[in-house]
Amino acid sequence: MADESRELLSIRDLHVDFATDSGSVSAVRGIDLGIAAGETVALVGESGSGKSVTAMSIMRLSEGRVAAGSIHFQGRDLLNVPAAELRQIRGGQIGMIFQEPMTSLNPVFTIGRQLEEVLTLHQRLNARAARAQALELLQRVGIPAPERRIAQYPHELSGGMKQRVMLAMAIACRPRLLIADEPTTALDVTIQAQIMALLRSLQQEFGMAVLLITHDLGVVAHFAERVLVMYAGKIVEQGSVRDVFKRASHPYTQALLAALPDPLKPSARLSAIPGRVPSPSMLPPGCAFCARCAHAFAPCAERQPPLFAIGPGHGAACFLKEQ
Amino acid sequence: MSIQGGQNPASEALAPPFAEAEALGSAETPTQQLWRTFRKDRLAMLGLYVLLALLVVALVGHVLTSFWPIFDPVTVRLPDKLRPPLSPASSSLAKDLLPPFHSYPFGTDEFGRNVLARMLQGSFISLSVGIVAVSISLAIGLSVGGLAGFYGQRRLGPISIDTLLMRFTDVVLCFPTFFLILTVVALLPPSIYNIMIVIGMTSWMSTARFVRAEFLALREQDFVTAAKALGLPEWRIIFRHMIPNALAPVLVSATINVAHAILTESALSFLGFGVRPPYATWGNILADGRSYIFDAPWLFLIPGAAILIVVLAFNLVGEGLRDALNPKLRKRSG
């Protein structure tokens, strides 16, 4: 618990359920996650593994119901803060950027107005000060000719530009934590690298912690310090980037890394993981990866493996690691 | 953008496709784009000119008929009754009764009242009924539709807010509106304000449905989630971010609703439930002219034509707006 008090964000045993026509379905099934100030943590997983739901739950933007667990941010219980305080935390202390910069800006207002709105709301700046600060922010996120761009509408900007504007809005109030939900998925590779470089420099300048949600292992390897691999609503492996990439211990992580194409062997067949992610409404009683796992043995189908420690800060939820 | 090998942010902006798009687009706001498309629709532009002319006529007419005694629409000149249009005033009239320029451009009615003056007074009433009634209906429709669309999933006891509001809308939609208005107007003291309010309160349903439909789609949009993530309060998200995005279909239906309101007011006045007789509206001029269809056809032709032209103009503008706001048609027309 002494460790927990230093954490900026701490998620304990989070369960998120969604109500469907055929009953309640669990998208997140008991996640523990801690982020220290200034740290970069990546949450990796396939579509539907529950990583975005986790991110949205931190901001209380998820449609799902938090069935159990807690989320604390700087000692405050985010799941129970009053609405006014929540609004102040959103955008003020936790910033968020999204996957689709093309649709994340309001199409009927200029980007300047949208930036200024955030500034006047959270920092109570007057119109002129907000304008000046908006220009400064646009400059900071690398938008050329900001005094011209500030009067433009989102449709006049490219995807990379829009993501820069989204970043400017997210960091406008110097948040302690930035949640980046697949920030580069919709962008092409060169723009991707620019955005990630910008994110890193902003992080260093402002001392923000970053929670990076992604399925791009390349981005993780370059950017993050710690990685959590999610599968079917649970964390299957966590550790430092070095540990997870060099000593991948969960068969799922190993398979994910093996599925990365190797540019040195262009003719090699791409390896895929056989089978598919189990539907959250029909999860097996044991390990969710059991049916696709080459190493599955007796206990896998019956019990859910807890997270076994492998090294300092490195753990995997697999019975193979039970010693 | 994939061919741009930019290592620094500036190179992205300097790449040719981007610079070109910027040169074309930077000057044009969405409003300018709308206007550019709208202007190509000749019928809609004709409607717009008619409406602008009507606005001028109504305002000028209101000033003239209120403050210029010889233009007073209730002045009775019995020697000059039922004069056809463009006929001169008879010389036997007292000096202070003479109409402007000693002539009756639209003729006179059975009491020798100047039809031009009465039409001018009526145009102001018609236009203000249309605008005020539609403003009321917009306020109700935007609120009901916005609440149903945004808070629809929340529950009040066993039923959701969406069900409650939209079934209420359906109930109001089921009323035979005109008879409801007739009943209410018959019960209330005859006043133009009551008519505006009653028409407004019985014409908001389509607006509410449009807004709800737009809100259901907008609520799932990323920029609404982004606005929440930035800590904007809900009222601000609804009124500042979602309503402007939902306004396009509402604007079209509002324009056409003005025409409906004008028609309804004319019909009410025609039936004698509208504005009290000394005051002229197009509907009661038409009603008065009914008894002289063969002797003085101008008494029903002039207000009838005025109603027709104005309603048509509003509909043309509404349809022009609908086309201009439709992104598919916009692309085709360049």
Chai-1 contact restraints between the chains, C-beta under 6 A:
chainA,res_idxA,chainB,res_idxB,connection_type,confidence,min_distance_angstrom,max_distance_angstrom,comment,restraint_id
A,M59,B,A229,contact,1.0,0.0,6.0,A-B,restraint_1
A,L61,B,K228,contact,1.0,0.0,6.0,A-B,restraint_2
A,R87,B,G231,contact,1.0,0.0,6.0,A-B,restraint_3
A,R90,B,A229,contact,1.0,0.0,6.0,A-B,restraint_4
A,R90,B,G231,contact,1.0,0.0,6.0,A-B,restraint_5
A,G91,B,L230,contact,1.0,0.0,6.0,A-B,restraint_6
A,G91,B,G231,contact,1.0,0.0,6.0,A-B,restraint_7
A,G92,B,G231,contact,1.0,0.0,6.0,A-B,restraint_8
A,M96,B,A229,contact,1.0,0.0,6.0,A-B,restraint_9
A,F98,B,D222,contact,1.0,0.0,6.0,A-B,restraint_10
A,E100,B,D222,contact,1.0,0.0,6.0,A-B,restraint_11
A,T103,B,D222,contact,1.0,0.0,6.0,A-B,restraint_12
A,S104,B,D222,contact,1.0,0.0,6.0,A-B,restraint_13
A,S104,B,F223,contact,1.0,0.0,6.0,A-B,restraint_14
A,S104,B,A226,contact,1.0,0.0,6.0,A-B,restraint_15
A,L105,B,F223,contact,1.0,0.0,6.0,A-B,restraint_16
A,N106,B,F223,contact,1.0,0.0,6.0,A-B,restraint_17
A,N106,B,H241,contact,1.0,0.0,6.0,A-B,restraint_18
A,V108,B,P244,contact,1.0,0.0,6.0,A-B,restraint_19
A,V108,B,N245,contact,1.0,0.0,6.0,A-B,restraint_20
A,V118,B,L230,contact,1.0,0.0,6.0,A-B,restraint_21
A,G142,B,P9,contact,1.0,0.0,6.0,A-B,restraint_22
A,P144,B,A10,contact,1.0,0.0,6.0,A-B,restraint_23
A,P144,B,A13,contact,1.0,0.0,6.0,A-B,restraint_24
A,E156,B,G25,contact,1.0,0.0,6.0,A-B,restraint_25
A,S158,B,M1,contact,1.0,0.0,6.0,A-B,restraint_26
A,G160,B,E12,contact,1.0,0.0,6.0,A-B,restraint_27
A,D188,B,S2,contact,1.0,0.0,6.0,A-B,restraint_28
A,T190,B,G5,contact,1.0,0.0,6.0,A-B,restraint_29
A,T190,B,G6,contact,1.0,0.0,6.0,A-B,restraint_30
